[in-house]
């Protein structure tokens, strides 16, 4: 078995930054596929068309709100309709229900899907996943700003709602001075548009050592270690285009149908620096609780093994775990956070192999392997 940090080095240094639907992402897929084949998995590389950046859909959505206020001076009805459509697109996209993104230009990406049958009768399936791509950096994730990311996000959502509600009032009553409030919200959201444009024009993709070479390293090591399962069919899935809008996991769930009662999803993301946590709930607005049985087993493993792992909810942004959760499946994420509860070096050029921690990845690996073994022991 390769050391976890060696796999991180292959992905983040030898292959390097892995933009969504890029050639480097494809090279990472080939690396993951070869590791899984050597571990005895039946492996398929499943192509799909995915977004190359989240800046395009969200830039268009935010621009809709920005234009709504000045448009009100010409047509209150058109202004309200634009704001309402922008809100609908935003709410669906952030809850893993693609709407606007379905019609936007896409690039060629792929998921690596490995399946290994158990030694006996299949009684359940466990899908362990991690995304291959790395994000482009942005000033939104500057180390001095990232601790307040969720607060800024909720303020932005509040501005969106205010634009919609003021637009509704404007259909029946003259907005008068209140229009300036709508304009102020639009101007606030224009800053987000500017930051996204700056991201696309001037920022580079990160090496993605923690986010998410660490998750892929743990996925591959767990797949290699779990070679003697008795009644559990193991799926190892390395997704593409997660950083551009969960496109890979969406494509995977569209391509495969799983029994909701006997399938468990464990997603690995940013688990290479800080203190490891098993995620109790996800979702940036609506909150989707992780599966109760997976949470119970994770708690048991920690108590029995003395692992330095804690329970934690994650509501800052989305991960691949959100896709099965929103579709009623049993799922749980595994991540790691610094002392401030922030993902270390998140979407920043400092996300390098020198800043990952073998101990954190070891803890994530032990947690995942032992939870799957406990599931398998339920004959």
Secondary structure, DSSP 8 states (H G I E B T S, - for coil): ---HHHHHHIIIIII----TTSHHHHHHHHHHHHHHHHTT-EEEEEEEEE-S-SHHHHHHHHHHHHHHHHHHTT-HHHHHHHHHHHHHHHHHHHTT--SGGGGS--EEEEEEEEEE--SS---EEEEEEEE----B--GGG-TTTGGGHHHHHHHHHHHHHHHHHHHHHHTTS--TTHHHHHHHHHHHHHHHHHHHHHHHHH--B---IIIIIIHHHHHHHHHHH----SSEEEEEEEES-STTTSHHHHHHHHH----SSSEEEEEE-S-SSSEEEEEEEE-SSS-EE--HHHHHHHHHHHHHHT-SEEEEEE-SS--THHHHHHTT-EEEEEEEE-TTS--TTTTSTT-SGGG--HHHHHHHHHHHHHHHHHHHT--
